[in-house]
């Protein structure tokens, strides 16, 4: 979870963009499923890692 309000504000556009691309309506708030929230969060982490490493991973094959 983001620690500061400036970090939260910085991540908000990324969260909204990903939620929109996944057809998840964040304004549903408490009616969102754990799967929906997890999918948005997971995609946020993936994009941040891809941005940091300069790559575009498609999936993990363990």
N, C-alpha and C positions, 0 to 999 in steps of 0.2 A: 504494500500500500504506500502511496506517495506520502512523504513526510511533511513537506511544506506546501503552503498554498500556492507558491510560485511553481512548484513541480506539478501539482495537480492541474493548474492552469495550462502548463506546457503540454501535458499528456491528454488534455480534453479533446483537442482536434483529432488526434490519432484515434482515440476511443470512439469518437463520433463517426469518423470515416470508416473504421472497421465495422462498427455496429451497422452502419448503413449498408455496407457491401454484403453483410450477412443477413440483411433484412430483419435485424433485431431492433425493435423500437424501445430505446432506453427510457422513454417517458412512461413506460409501463411499470417502472420501478419495482415494487414488491411482487408484481405478478410475473416477473421474469423467472424462468426456470434456472436451476443451477447449471444445467448444460449450456444454456444461452450465455449466461454470465461467464462461465468457464471458457467457452469458445471465443468470446470477444477478448478476454484476458490473455488467453493462449496465443491468439493471433497478434496481440499487442507485443507480447514478449518476443515472438518470432520476428516481427518487423524491427524491433529495437536491436536484436542480435544481428540480423541481416545488415542493418544500417551500420552497426559498429564494426562488423567484420568485412563489410563491403561485398558480401555475397548475397545470393538469393536462393536459399535452400528450399526445396520443394517438400521433402519429407525426410524423416529419420528412419533408417533401416538398421535396427540394432542387431 
